[in-house]
Amino acid sequence: MESRWSNLKKLEDETFLKIIMGAAPLDTFDTFVSDWKKQGGDKITEEVKEYVK
């Protein structure tokens, strides 16, 4: 998680800001989700689930 989180957070922040400001269409979110998963988002989600148990 530590090695991937900063990149994923930056991707999230930039994408959401662009959508909110109208600089990117709403369907950009779909691309964001795909990129987030490719960059390890699902792995982080699993790590957090295991930690919370």
Buried (B, 14 or more C-beta within 10 A) or exposed (E): EEEBEEEBEEBBEEBBEBBEEEEBEEEBEEEBEEBBEEBBBEEBEEBEEEEEE
